[in-house]
Amino acid sequence: MPIVLVPLFEGFEEIEAITIIDVLRRAGVEVTTAGLATQTVIGAHAIAIIADTLLDQVEASQFDAIVLAGGAGTFRLREDPRIAKMLIAHADANKLVAAICAAPSVLSAAGLLKDKRATSYPSVKDQMQVADYLTIPVVVDGNVVTSRGAGTAMAFALKLAEILQGEAIANQLATDMIV
């Protein structure tokens, strides 16, 4: 069973984070949520989520993928050296790194998009160094997956489910959820 880390930070976009967590768990993926500083994390729209653990308590190498939600507090991910270290190690090991909304800027800040095709929320486009910026809902380039925002969260999560668990499971999920 694949194991995925979803770091949660103050100001995360709830639709994105919950969609990622929910869809991947439905697909049979083990998802661990980790708060950057506290286990109770408040999202961008004042919804409190209790993370499974704290970031300092996880061993990043045990995960098959790191998936970042975006949101108003995405700068917290960009400014946290633990996140960059984890993302770079995952990319170097050819493990999956994925980000949606403003979070692809975190991948870019870690130097992971300079030779990749990617997308993001439009307002962070100019903050990113990418080989080719696209405006489609989900972009897959090797071991990097990026997406545009809350409205593309389901497509993003289903693409991650497909990559991690196969097309048949992702298609069945889409059918079951009437996507």
Sequence and secondary structure as in RCSB ss.txt:
>XXXX:A:sequence
MPIVLVPLFEGFEEIEAITIIDVLRRAGVEVTTAGLATQTVIGAHAIAIIADTLLDQVEASQFDAIVLAGGAGTF
RLREDPRIAKMLIAHADANKLVAAICAAPSVLSAAGLLKDKRATSYPSVKDQMQVADYLTIPVVVDGNVVTSRGA
GTAMAFALKLAEILQGEAIANQLATDMIV
>XXXX:A:secstr
  EEEEEE TT  HHHHHHHHHHHHHTT EEEEEESS SEEE TTS EEE SEEGGG  GGG SEEEE  STTHH
HHHH HHHHHHHHHHHHTT EEEEETTTHHHHHHTT STTSEE   GGGGGG   SEE  SSEEEETTEEEE SG
GGHHHHHHHHHHHHH HHHHHHHHHHTT 
